[in-house]
Amino acid sequence: MDPQTVGIVVTIGMITLLLLRVPIAVVLVTSGYVGMVLVVAARGQDFNIQAGMDTANSFLGSLPFSSTSDYTFTTIPMFLLMGYLATEGGFTRDIYASARLWLGRVPGGLAVASSVGCALFAAISGSSLATAAAMGRMAVPEMLARGYHKGLATGVVAASGTLGSLIPPSILIILYAVFTEQSIAKLFVAGIIPGLLSLGIYVGMIMVRAKLNPSLAPLVERSTTKEKVSSLKSTWGMLLLIGVIVSGLYSGMFTPSEAGAIGAAVAFALCLFSGRMDRKKANAAFSETLKTTSMLFAAIIGAYMVTSFTALTGIAGDLAAWAGGFDVPPWVIIASLSVLYVFLGTFMGSIEIMLLTLPIVIPIVEGLDYNMIWFGIIMIKYLEIGLISPPIGINCFIIKAVVGGEVSIGQIFKGVTWFLVADVATIVLLVAFPQIVMFLPDMM
């Protein structure tokens, strides 16, 4: 069996296991191990399975340490801890409450406030799933109680929750940076304008729809100036936290790893200073950080196993040469990759897709001489779209779990359709005008 055939068989096996809902870490480690055994065993004149197992065992024995001991990976648990502390401290509720008071009277005001709240929550949590879950509990019941259309109320939170993948700090950006050996700081900064652009297009679309059809989003009671100003007093902590991280990274005052530690320390201090932290909340924040970090690191170990196996087969190089041999403009390849990522996103999570495809896709993109910072943001935007694409847009099912039987999954998917159209418009702008992504990184 030649290496290319082994690669194809193992890839089919990986996809099959993922469809069967086997955990991503188990899928990646198993597939990489079996593939490495078969490739090494087939190298000699005779099929030597023992030689293949010896090589794979030796590699797997050192992999857990070598793949996760990179100092850069300390960024992940620190940013996770920062997000969980901010959530447990209730700072995210304050942000949404203030946005609701200030934006409640504009067309689609509560939906606009929910979208803005999701963006600000994403800037702390770094996770799309966490953003959708937390904001879904706060925003969706209130919109439904005020007579908002069910599709709009659920769709706006499901879609805006995906901004957690793009607005820094983002776990997906960190993983992409490490695996492609790019600057985390530049990728973080590169995500700011595209993230705000996505938010602006969402808000514009909501306001236009609400203006044309007021029954979608009835106006709420008017808030007094005193109430609005008073609500700002409780938002300073979260805004300070965001400002410290973004300004520190942009100015080069500290590295992304240091930013994560500083952010976690500032979040903890804010919780203590405001009297919002007790033993139970602290334990919950640290416990969730530990569980999520363990899951991510297990998947990272598996991804390195697959990357090493892919290198042995030579598939990545062959695909890069194959893509480069097409007599078509490079943007056609990028468009084809967009179809691939959106398709995979309909039945797989973002982390799984990224770790599964990077070993193969990156050589293709590098062969086309595309800027890897720019492509990283484009790729993450593709993954955002996958999070709300039917039939298994994960964010939509998170919202369904939050609202229960009050809204059907079909109504939620129908509600996100408008946001999918908005995402396509964002992608077109980012591809047509790469400087939207590269403006801030080039200024650093």
C-alpha positions in Angstrom: 0.0 0.0 0.0 1.6 3.3 -1.1 1.6 6.3 1.3 -0.9 8.3 -0.7 -3.4 5.4 -0.5 -2.8 5.1 3.2 -3.5 8.9 3.5 -6.8 8.6 1.7 -8.0 5.6 3.7 -7.0 7.2 7.0 -8.8 10.5 6.0 -12.0 8.6 5.2 -11.7 6.8 8.6 -11.3 10.2 10.4 -14.4 11.6 8.9 -16.3 8.5 9.6 -15.3 8.5 13.3 -16.2 12.2 13.6 -19.6 11.6 12.1 -20.1 8.9 14.8 -19.4 11.6 17.4 -16.1 10.1 18.6 -14.2 12.8 20.6 -11.9 14.8 18.4 -8.8 14.0 20.4 -9.4 10.2 20.1 -10.0 10.5 16.4 -6.9 12.5 15.7 -4.5 10.4 17.9 -5.9 7.1 16.6 -5.9 8.1 12.9 -2.4 9.5 13.1 -1.1 6.5 15.0 -2.7 3.9 12.6 -1.6 5.9 9.6 2.0 6.2 10.8 2.2 2.4 11.5 0.9 1.6 8.0 3.2 4.0 6.2 6.4 2.9 8.0 5.4 -0.8 7.7 5.0 -0.5 4.0 8.4 1.2 3.4 10.5 -2.0 3.0 10.2 -4.9 0.6 8.1 -6.8 3.2 5.2 -5.3 5.1 6.8 -5.0 8.6 4.0 -4.1 11.0 6.3 -4.4 14.0 8.6 -1.7 12.5 5.7 0.5 12.0 4.4 0.1 15.6 7.9 0.6 17.1 8.2 4.0 15.2 4.7 5.1 16.1 5.1 4.1 19.7 8.3 5.9 20.0 6.8 9.1 18.5 3.7 8.9 20.6 5.7 8.4 23.8 7.3 11.8 23.5 4.5 13.7 21.7 2.3 14.7 24.7 5.2 16.8 26.1 6.8 18.0 22.9 3.6 19.2 21.4 2.2 21.1 24.4 5.3 22.4 26.1 5.6 25.4 23.8 5.5 28.5 26.0 3.0 30.1 23.6 0.3 27.6 24.7 0.2 29.2 28.1 -1.9 31.8 26.4 -4.9 29.4 26.2 -5.5 28.7 29.9 -4.9 32.3 30.8 -7.4 33.8 28.4 -9.9 31.0 29.3 -9.5 31.8 33.0 -9.9 35.5 32.3 -13.2 34.8 30.4 -14.6 32.5 33.1 -13.7 35.0 35.9 -15.5 37.8 34.1 -18.5 35.6 33.5 -18.7 34.4 37.1 -18.3 38.0 38.3 -21.3 39.1 36.3 -19.5 41.7 34.2 -21.1 40.3 31.0 -24.6 40.9 32.4 -23.7 44.5 33.2 -22.6 45.1 29.6 -25.8 43.7 28.1 -28.0 45.6 30.6 -26.3 48.9 29.7 -26.5 48.2 26.0 -30.2 47.4 26.3 -30.9 50.7 28.0 -28.9 52.8 25.5 -30.1 51.0 22.3 -33.6 49.9 23.3 -35.4 52.6 21.4 -33.6 52.3 18.0 -35.2 49.9 15.4 -34.6 46.4 16.6 -33.0 47.8 19.8 -32.9 44.7 21.9 -31.5 42.6 19.0 -28.9 45.3 18.3 -28.0 45.4 22.1 -27.7 41.6 22.0 -25.4 41.7 19.0 -23.2 44.4 20.7 -23.3 42.5 24.0 -22.1 39.3 22.2 -19.2 41.2 20.6 -18.1 42.6 24.0 -18.5 39.2 25.7 -16.5 37.6 22.8 -13.7 40.0 23.5 -13.4 38.5 27.0 -14.4 34.8 26.6 -12.5 34.0 23.3 -15.1 31.4 22.6 -18.1 31.4 20.3 -19.8 28.6 22.1 -19.4 30.3 25.5 -20.7 33.6 24.0 -23.8 32.0 22.5 -24.6 30.1 25.7 -24.1 33.0 28.1 -25.8 35.6 26.0 -28.6 33.2 25.1 -29.6 32.9 28.7 -29.7 36.6 29.2 -30.9 38.1 25.9 -33.3 35.6 24.3 -35.9 35.3 27.1 -36.1 39.1 27.4 -36.6 39.6 23.6 -39.2 36.9 23.5 -41.0 38.5 26.5 -41.1 41.8 24.7 -42.8 40.3 21.6 -39.7 39.9 19.3 -40.0 37.5 16.4 -38.7 34.1 17.5 -36.4 33.7 14.6 -34.8 37.2 15.1 -34.5 36.8 18.9 -32.7 33.5 18.6 -30.9 34.0 15.3 -29.2 37.2 16.4 -27.6 35.6 19.5 -26.6 32.4 17.6 -25.0 34.5 14.8 -23.4 37.2 17.0 -22.0 34.5 19.2 -19.7 33.5 16.4 -17.9 36.8 16.8 -16.0 35.1 19.7 -13.9 33.3 17.0 -12.8 36.6 15.4 -12.6 39.3 18.0 -9.4 39.0 20.2 -8.6 37.1 22.3 -9.7 34.1 20.3 -8.8 30.5 21.0 -9.1 29.7 17.3 -6.6 32.5 16.5 -4.1 31.1 19.0 -4.3 27.6 17.6 -4.0 28.9 14.0 -1.0 31.0 15.0 0.9 28.2 16.7 0.3 25.6 14.0 1.2 28.1 11.2 4.1 29.8 13.1 2.5 33.2 12.8 2.5 36.1 15.3 -0.4 35.7 17.7 -0.3 39.5 18.4 -0.6 40.4 14.7 -3.4 37.9 14.2 -5.2 39.2 17.3 -4.9 42.8 16.0 -5.9 41.6 12.4 -9.2 40.3 13.8 -10.3 43.6 15.2 -11.5 45.4 12.1 -13.1 42.3 10.5 -14.9 41.6 13.8 -16.2 45.1 14.0 -17.2 45.0 10.3 -19.1 41.8 10.9 -20.8 43.4 13.9 -21.6 46.6 11.9 -23.2 44.6 9.1 -25.3 42.6 11.5 -26.5 45.8 13.3 -27.3 47.5 10.0 -29.2 44.5 8.7 -31.2 44.2 12.0 -32.1 47.9 11.9 -33.2 47.9 8.3 -35.4 44.8 8.8 -37.0 46.3 12.0 -37.6 49.6 10.2 -39.3 47.9 7.3 -41.3 45.4 9.4 -41.8 46.9 13.0 -43.7 43.8 14.1 -40.4 41.8 14.1 -39.0 44.0 16.9 -41.5 46.1 18.9 -40.1 49.2 20.6 -39.6 48.9 24.3 -40.3 51.5 26.9 -38.1 54.6 26.9 -35.3 54.7 29.5 -34.4 57.9 31.3 -31.1 59.7 30.9 -30.3 59.0 34.5 -30.9 55.3 34.1 -28.6 55.2 31.0 -25.8 57.1 32.7 -26.1 55.0 35.9 -25.8 51.8 33.9 -22.4 52.8 32.6 -21.0 52.7 36.2 -21.1 48.9 36.2 -19.4 48.5 32.7 -16.1 50.1 33.5 -14.5 46.9 34.7 -15.1 45.0 31.5 -14.2 47.9 29.3 -11.0 48.4 31.3 -10.1 44.7 30.8 -10.6 44.9 27.0 -8.7 48.1 26.8 -5.7 46.7 28.7 -5.4 43.6 26.5 -5.9 45.4 23.1 -3.7 48.4 23.9 -1.0 46.3 25.4 -0.8 43.9 22.4 -1.0 46.7 19.8 1.7 48.8 21.4 4.0 45.8 22.0 4.0 46.5 25.7 3.6 42.8 26.4 3.4 39.5 24.5 0.2 37.5 24.0 1.3 35.0 26.7 1.9 37.9 29.1 -1.4 39.5 28.0 -3.3 36.3 29.0 -1.7 36.3 32.4 -2.3 40.0 32.9 -5.9 39.7 31.8 -6.6 36.9 34.2 -5.0 38.8 37.1 -6.9 42.0 36.2 -10.2 40.0 36.0 -9.6 38.4 39.3 -8.7 41.7 40.9 -11.8 43.3 39.5 -14.0 40.5 40.9 -12.4 40.9 44.3 -12.6 44.7 44.2 -16.2 44.8 43.3 -17.1 42.1 45.9 -18.4 39.7 43.2 -16.1 36.8 43.9 -16.5 34.1 46.5 -15.1 30.6 47.0 -17.9 28.9 44.9 -17.5 31.3 41.9 -13.7 31.0 42.0 -13.9 27.2 42.1 -16.3 27.2 39.2 -14.0 29.5 37.1 -10.9 27.5 37.8 -12.7 24.2 37.2 -14.1 25.2 33.9 -10.7 26.5 32.8 -9.1 23.2 33.7 -11.7 21.1 31.9 -11.6 23.2 28.7 -7.8 23.4 28.6 -7.5 19.7 29.0 -9.9 19.1 26.1 -8.0 21.5 23.9 -4.5 20.1 24.7 -5.7 16.6 24.1 -6.9 17.7 20.6 -3.6 19.5 20.0 -1.6 16.3 20.7 -3.8 14.5 18.2 -3.4 17.3 15.6 0.4 17.0 15.9 0.1 13.2 15.4 -1.9 13.7 12.2 0.5 16.4 11.0 3.5 14.1 11.4 1.6 11.3 9.6 0.6 13.6 6.8 4.3 14.7 6.4 5.3 11.0 6.0 2.7 10.4 3.3 3.7 13.5 1.3 0.0 14.3 0.7 0.3 17.9 1.7 3.1 18.6 -0.8 1.2 16.7 -3.6 -2.0 18.7 -2.9 0.0 22.0 -3.0 1.6 21.1 -6.3 -1.8 20.0 -7.6 -3.5 23.2 -6.6 -0.7 25.3 -8.0 -0.9 23.4 -11.3 -4.4 24.7 -12.1 -4.6 27.3 -14.7 -7.1 29.4 -12.7 -6.7 32.6 -10.6 -5.6 31.9 -7.0 -8.9 33.3 -5.7 -10.7 30.4 -7.3 -8.8 28.1 -4.9 -9.7 30.3 -2.0 -13.4 30.2 -3.1 -13.2 26.4 -3.3 -11.7 26.3 0.3 -14.6 28.4 1.5 -17.1 25.8 0.2 -15.1 23.1 1.9 -15.0 24.9 5.3 -18.7 25.8 5.2 -19.6 22.2 4.3 -17.5 20.8 7.1 -18.9 23.3 9.5 -22.4 21.9 9.0 -21.5 18.8 10.9 -18.2 19.5 12.8 -17.0 22.0 15.4 -14.6 24.8 14.6 -11.7 23.4 16.5 -12.1 20.0 15.0 -12.2 21.4 11.5 -9.1 23.6 12.0 -7.0 20.9 13.6 -8.1 18.4 10.9 -7.5 20.6 7.8 -4.5 22.8 8.7 -1.8 20.1 7.8 -3.3 19.9 4.3 -4.6 23.4 3.6 -1.6 25.5 4.8 0.9 24.1 2.2 -1.7 24.9 -0.5 -2.1 28.5 0.7 1.6 29.0 1.1 2.1 27.7 -2.5 -0.3 30.4 -3.7 1.8 33.1 -2.0 -1.1 34.4 0.1 -0.4 36.3 3.2 -0.9 33.8 6.1 -2.2 36.5 8.5 -4.9 37.5 6.0 -5.8 33.9 5.3 -6.0 33.1 9.0 -8.8 35.7 9.4 -10.6 34.5 6.3 -10.4 30.9 7.5 -11.8 31.8 10.9 -14.6 33.7 9.2 -15.4 30.6 7.2 -15.5 28.6 10.5 -17.9 31.2 12.0 -20.3 30.6 9.1 -20.1 26.9 9.7 -21.2 27.4 13.4 -24.6 28.6 12.2 -25.1 26.6 9.0 -27.7 23.9 8.9 -28.1 21.0 9.5 -25.8 21.0 12.6 -24.8 24.6 13.3 -23.6 24.1 16.8 -24.5 27.6 18.0 -28.1 27.1 16.9 -28.4 24.0 19.0 -26.9 25.8 22.0 -29.6 28.4 21.7 -32.2 25.7 21.3 -30.9 24.1 24.6 -31.2 27.5 26.3 -34.8 28.3 25.1 -36.1 24.8 25.3 -39.5 24.1 23.6 -40.5 27.7 23.2 -38.7 27.9 19.8 -38.2 25.1 17.4 -34.8 24.4 15.8 -36.3 25.1 12.4 -37.3 28.6 13.5 -33.7 29.2 14.8 -32.1 28.1 11.5 -34.6 30.3 9.6 -33.7 33.2 11.8 -29.9 32.9 11.1 -30.5 32.9 7.4 -30.3 36.7 7.2 -27.1 36.6 9.2 -25.6 34.0 6.8 -26.3 36.5 4.0 -24.6 39.2 6.0 -21.6 36.9 6.6 -21.2 36.3 2.8 -21.2 40.1 2.3 -18.4 40.4 4.9 -16.3 37.6 3.3 -16.7 39.3 -0.1 -15.4 42.6 1.4 -12.4 40.9 3.1 -11.4 39.0 0.0 -11.9 42.0 -2.3 -10.1 44.4 0.0 -7.3 42.5 1.9 -6.2 45.7 3.5 -9.2 45.6 5.8 -7.5 42.7 7.5 -3.9 43.9 7.2 -4.2 47.6 8.0 -3.7 47.3 11.8 -1.0 44.5 11.6 1.0 46.6 9.1 0.8 49.6 11.5 2.3 47.6 14.4 
